[in-house]
Amino acid sequence: MKVTAIILASGKGKRIGLPKADISLMGISFIEQIRKILTAAGVEDIFVARYENTPDMLTTLRMAVSELKSKQENSGYLVFPVDFPFVFADTVQKLIKTHCQNPLAVLRPVFNQQRGHPILIPSELNLDKEDKNQGLQYIIHTCSLPVVDIPVKDSGILKNVNTKEDLELWMPKK
């Protein structure tokens, strides 16, 4: 089974003042931080989806999956928004291990009964389905594939950096 991690990095970061992909975390960009997490989790195939002028994350994901499908076969995609740089490698490993056991399921990490990111979607998920302007969540909710919530001990799945205050709040203290 081949899982490709897709780092969604097309946003302009209007609320924080610069593209989130360019934000530095202790001298390392969010993209490089996520690459370190993925590498530590044993993920070898990492695709950075950094397209200009995409209107939303679903469009970016659709473009990335389309590009990947033209090059290689995948059983699933680990969808990793660039603004979640605090996820543990163990969480990624748990998602991939569960995918190997249940390759047709959409997998969502859960911490304290709250779903977060990254999620793992099977390649069979029809991303081209009409989403009624509600995004990937709607496509997942209305698909016929099983959706499995995976309990994790990782508050990083909930730490979405949208503002400078978020970054200050969640930065590891020295």
Protein Blocks (a to p, Z undefined) as FASTA:
>chain_A
ZZdddddfkbgolmnopafklpceehiafklmmmmmmmmnopabdcddddehiabfklmm
mmmmmmmmmmoccfbdcdddfklmkbcfklmmmmmmmmmmmmmbccdddeehiacddddd
dfklcfkbcekhnojmlmmmmmcbdcdddddddfklmmccfbfklmmmmpccZZ
